[in-house]
Amino acid sequence: MKTRSRFRKAKAQRAARRASGAPAPSRGDWLTLLGVVLALGALYGVDLQRQGGALVLDWQAWLARGLMLGLLLGGFCAYLWVRQPQLLQRGLDRWFLVALLGLTAAVAQLLGGLSPFSPLLIPVSLGVGLVVMFFGPEVGLVFALLASGMAALSTLAGDGPGVALVLLAGAMVMVLRARRLERQRELILIGLEVGLVNIGALLALTLASSATSWNWLQFAVAGLNGPINALLLMGLIPLAEYVLQRTSPLGLIELLNT
């Protein structure tokens, strides 16, 4: 009986999509999406190291990180196909998500090796906030997991899992708070909450590691991640509305209150 009900539900969803007139992704769209995923994986995995005055590509690290990112992106596309097929059908939504993932990967790759503290500035919460406001909390939650995985892969020192957990903790706050956002000024408060949760997660990891000395600069950077992402999100919402050609729920509420 459960199998029949699932089959009927899937059939009804397909009929509704056909009735809505939304074109299904063509074979060319899928091939283009696959090419973008492979290109992101290849670019993300590049790890140039200086040896004897020359830059040398670490092939093993490049292959490992590229494959891991490709698997993460492939899993995200599979999730969209199963749970949110309407996002794949609308070209603007599809390519907006791909571009956001690409930008997140590029920033993660840039900040991952700058210093021991720079990975804590990877804007996971920024991407999550945009996704939650335009595509819902469920997609935002999956995006948070994917972006945190990118942060872990980009960290060259052995702290990748710890950085990912800290950023993921802050991103969870963004998922819970951004879906109920009613005023743009509330973003500042959300940014402070994200920063505090980042500090709490970093404190828990530090205590669990039995560290003999604490680096307070690391805690400060983790706390600044939230307000910085909130300010960037405030400026990027109008741009995302223009690109996606629709108003965010926050914009609609503000229009109703004017």
C-alpha positions as CSV (number, residue, x, y, z in Angstrom):
1,M,0.0,0.0,0.0
2,K,2.8,2.4,0.8
3,T,4.5,1.7,-2.5
4,R,1.2,2.4,-4.4
5,S,0.7,5.7,-2.5
6,R,4.2,6.8,-3.2
7,F,3.8,5.9,-6.9
8,R,0.5,7.9,-7.1
9,K,2.1,10.9,-5.3
10,A,5.0,10.9,-7.7
11,K,2.6,10.5,-10.7
12,A,0.5,13.4,-9.4
13,Q,3.6,15.6,-9.0
14,R,4.7,14.9,-12.5
15,A,1.3,15.7,-13.8
16,A,1.3,19.0,-11.9
17,R,4.6,19.9,-13.3
18,R,3.4,19.3,-16.8
19,A,0.3,21.3,-16.2
20,S,2.3,24.2,-14.8
21,G,4.1,24.5,-18.1
22,A,7.6,24.4,-16.6
23,P,10.0,22.8,-19.1
24,A,11.9,19.8,-17.9
25,P,15.7,20.0,-18.1
26,S,16.9,18.8,-21.5
27,R,19.8,16.5,-22.2
28,G,21.9,19.5,-23.0
29,D,21.0,21.1,-19.7
30,W,22.1,17.9,-17.8
31,L,25.3,17.7,-19.8
32,T,26.1,21.4,-19.1
33,L,25.3,20.9,-15.4
34,L,27.6,17.8,-15.4
35,G,30.4,19.8,-17.1
36,V,30.0,22.7,-14.5
37,V,30.2,20.2,-11.6
38,L,33.4,18.6,-13.1
39,A,35.0,22.0,-13.8
40,L,34.3,23.1,-10.2
41,G,35.8,19.9,-8.9
42,A,38.9,20.3,-11.0
43,L,39.4,24.0,-10.2
44,Y,38.7,23.5,-6.5
45,G,41.2,20.7,-6.1
46,V,44.2,22.6,-7.5
47,D,46.9,22.8,-4.9
48,L,50.1,24.5,-6.0
49,Q,53.1,24.2,-3.8
50,R,56.4,26.0,-4.1
51,Q,59.4,23.6,-4.5
52,G,62.8,24.9,-5.4
53,G,61.5,28.3,-6.4
54,A,58.9,26.8,-8.8
55,L,55.2,26.1,-8.3
56,V,54.4,22.4,-8.5
57,L,50.9,20.9,-8.7
58,D,50.2,18.3,-6.0
59,W,48.4,15.8,-8.2
60,Q,47.3,13.5,-5.4
61,A,45.8,16.4,-3.4
62,W,44.2,17.8,-6.6
63,L,42.6,14.5,-7.5
64,A,41.4,13.7,-3.9
65,R,39.8,17.1,-3.3
66,G,38.4,17.4,-6.8
67,L,36.7,14.0,-6.5
68,M,35.3,14.8,-3.0
69,L,33.8,18.1,-4.2
70,G,32.4,16.4,-7.3
71,L,30.7,13.8,-5.1
72,L,29.3,16.6,-2.8
73,L,27.9,18.5,-5.8
74,G,26.6,15.3,-7.4
75,G,24.8,14.5,-4.2
76,F,23.3,18.0,-4.0
77,C,22.0,17.6,-7.6
78,A,20.5,14.2,-6.8
79,Y,18.8,15.7,-3.8
80,L,17.3,18.4,-6.0
81,W,16.1,15.9,-8.5
82,V,14.4,13.8,-5.9
83,R,13.1,16.4,-3.4
84,Q,13.0,19.8,-5.3
85,P,12.6,19.0,-9.0
86,Q,11.0,22.4,-9.7
87,L,14.3,24.1,-9.0
88,L,16.0,22.1,-11.7
89,Q,13.2,22.9,-14.1
90,R,13.5,26.7,-13.7
91,G,16.7,27.7,-15.4
92,L,17.2,30.8,-13.3
93,D,16.9,28.8,-10.0
94,R,19.2,26.1,-11.3
95,W,22.0,28.3,-12.4
96,F,21.7,30.6,-9.4
97,L,22.3,27.7,-7.1
98,V,25.2,26.5,-9.3
99,A,26.7,30.0,-9.3
100,L,26.3,30.3,-5.5
101,L,28.0,26.9,-5.0
102,G,30.8,27.9,-7.3
103,L,31.4,31.2,-5.5
104,T,31.3,29.5,-2.1
105,A,33.9,27.0,-3.4
106,A,36.1,29.7,-4.8
107,V,36.0,31.7,-1.6
108,A,36.6,28.6,0.5
109,Q,39.6,27.7,-1.7
110,L,41.0,31.3,-1.3
111,L,40.5,31.6,2.5
112,G,41.4,27.9,3.2
113,G,45.2,28.4,3.0
114,L,45.8,32.0,3.8
115,S,46.3,31.6,7.6
116,P,45.3,29.3,10.5
117,F,42.3,31.6,11.1
118,S,41.1,32.5,7.6
119,P,39.0,29.3,7.1
120,L,36.7,30.5,9.9
121,L,35.7,33.5,7.7
122,I,34.3,31.2,4.9
123,P,30.8,32.7,4.2
124,V,28.8,29.5,4.7
125,S,26.0,31.4,6.5
126,L,25.8,34.0,3.7
127,G,25.0,31.3,1.1
128,V,22.6,29.6,3.5
129,G,20.7,32.8,4.2
130,L,20.2,33.5,0.4
131,V,19.1,29.9,-0.2
132,V,16.7,29.8,2.8
133,M,15.0,33.1,1.7
134,F,14.5,32.1,-1.9
135,F,14.2,28.3,-1.8
136,G,13.2,27.4,1.7
137,P,14.8,26.0,4.9
138,E,15.1,22.4,3.6
139,V,17.3,23.4,0.6
140,G,19.1,25.7,3.0
141,L,19.9,22.9,5.4
142,V,21.3,20.7,2.6
143,F,23.3,23.7,1.2
144,A,24.7,24.3,4.7
145,L,26.0,20.7,4.9
146,L,27.5,21.0,1.4
147,A,29.2,24.3,2.0
148,S,30.6,23.1,5.4
149,G,32.0,20.1,3.5
150,M,33.7,22.5,1.1
151,A,35.2,24.4,4.0
152,A,36.6,21.2,5.4
153,L,38.2,20.2,2.1
154,S,39.7,23.7,1.6
155,T,41.5,23.8,5.0
156,L,45.1,22.7,4.3
157,A,46.1,22.3,8.0
158,G,44.5,19.3,9.7
159,D,41.6,21.3,11.2
160,G,39.2,20.9,8.3
161,P,36.5,18.9,10.3
162,G,36.7,21.3,13.2
163,V,36.3,24.3,10.9
164,A,33.4,22.6,9.2
165,L,31.6,21.9,12.5
166,V,32.0,25.5,13.7
167,L,30.7,27.0,10.4
168,L,27.9,24.4,10.3
169,A,26.7,25.4,13.8
170,G,26.4,29.0,12.7
171,A,24.7,28.0,9.5
172,M,22.0,26.1,11.5
173,V,21.2,29.4,13.3
174,M,20.8,31.0,9.9
175,V,18.5,28.3,8.7
176,L,16.2,28.6,11.7
177,R,16.2,32.4,11.8
178,A,16.2,33.4,8.1
179,R,12.9,31.6,7.4
180,R,11.1,33.9,9.9
181,L,12.8,37.1,9.0
182,E,10.4,40.0,9.0
183,R,12.6,43.1,9.0
184,Q,15.9,43.7,7.3
185,R,17.4,45.2,10.5
186,E,16.9,41.8,12.1
187,L,19.8,40.5,10.0
188,I,22.2,42.3,12.3
189,L,20.8,40.4,15.3
190,I,20.9,37.2,13.4
191,G,24.6,37.9,12.5
192,L,25.4,38.4,16.2
193,E,23.6,35.1,17.0
194,V,25.6,33.3,14.3
195,G,28.8,34.7,15.7
196,L,28.0,33.7,19.3
197,V,27.1,30.1,18.2
198,N,30.4,30.0,16.2
199,I,32.3,31.0,19.3
200,G,30.4,28.4,21.4
201,A,31.1,25.6,18.9
202,L,34.8,26.6,18.8
203,L,35.0,26.7,22.6
204,A,33.5,23.2,22.8
205,L,36.0,21.8,20.3
206,T,38.9,23.5,22.1
207,L,37.8,22.0,25.5
208,A,37.4,18.6,23.9
209,S,40.9,18.7,22.4
210,S,42.4,19.5,25.9
211,A,44.4,22.4,24.5
212,T,46.9,23.8,26.9
213,S,46.7,27.3,25.4
214,W,43.9,29.2,23.8
215,N,44.2,31.5,20.8
216,W,41.8,34.4,21.4
217,L,42.3,35.7,17.9
218,Q,40.7,32.5,16.6
219,F,37.7,33.1,18.8
220,A,37.4,36.7,17.6
221,V,37.5,35.7,13.9
222,A,34.9,33.0,14.5
223,G,32.7,35.6,16.2
224,L,33.1,38.2,13.4
225,N,32.0,35.6,10.8
226,G,28.4,36.1,11.7
227,P,28.1,40.0,11.5
228,I,30.2,40.1,8.3
229,N,27.9,37.5,6.6
230,A,24.8,39.4,7.8
231,L,26.0,42.7,6.3
232,L,26.9,41.0,3.0
233,L,23.5,39.2,3.0
234,M,21.8,42.6,3.5
235,G,23.5,43.9,0.4
236,L,23.1,40.8,-1.8
237,I,19.3,40.3,-1.3
238,P,18.4,43.0,-3.8
239,L,20.9,41.6,-6.3
240,A,19.5,38.1,-5.9
241,E,15.9,39.4,-6.4
242,Y,17.0,41.0,-9.6
243,V,18.8,37.9,-10.9
244,L,15.9,35.5,-10.0
245,Q,13.3,38.1,-11.1
246,R,11.2,37.7,-8.0
247,T,10.8,39.3,-4.6
248,S,12.1,37.6,-1.5
249,P,9.6,36.9,1.4
250,L,11.5,39.6,3.3
251,G,10.9,42.1,0.5
252,L,7.2,41.2,0.3
253,I,6.7,41.7,4.1
254,E,8.5,45.1,3.9
255,L,6.3,46.1,0.9
256,L,3.1,45.2,2.9
257,N,4.3,47.2,5.9
258,T,5.0,50.4,3.9
